[in-house]
Amino acid sequence: MKRVCDLLGDKGRQVWSLPPDATVYEAIDQMAQKGVGALLVMEGERLAGIVSERDYARKVILKGKASREIQVREIMSHPVIVIPPELTVEQTMALMTDKRVRHLPVVVGETVVGVISIGDVVRAIIDEKKVYIQQLTTFITGG
């Protein structure tokens, strides 16, 4: 059974972030450049929040606000739900489903060591099921 630390080992531990006083426009621009759907909001080494495309859509666009004028701190989600690297992929999927989040920072103590997305989790579960199906097929066919 795969754990979050295995996923980070596969995908890497790159964390994209910005400070709370960055503009929402800067956040959306960075998400587009990095090809991600969320960024961590960091005050130095401390995790202050997370800002996602969903936050932008619901708290800026639908409210008729200007993304170049609003700071990330005004729309970020906080407190942030975080997970330890020892959590299993299945536990992570259950948490993401229950809390309706698509991105989870992975922390050890107070230190962010990576970010897991729902896509990472789904991919890992599908890969695990493929292996299981292959093993069952081999067993059944006597191969």
HUKAZI-V759049 format. One line per field, one symbol per residue. phi: phi as a letter, one per 30 degrees, with the letter a starting at -180 (. if undefined). burial: 1 if it has 16 or more other C-alpha atoms within 10 Angstrom, else 0. A space follows every 50 residues. Layout:
# HUKAZI-V759049
phi->???
burial->???
This chain:
# HUKAZI-V759049
phi->.dceddddddcjcdbcbaddddddedddddddddibcabdccciccdclb bbededddcbedciccddccdeedbddadcdbbddddddddddddddddh ccbbdcbbiccdclbccdddddeddddddddddddddddddid
burial->00111111000010011111011110110110000011111100001111 11101100110000001001111011100111111001110110010000 0111111000011111110110011000000000000000000
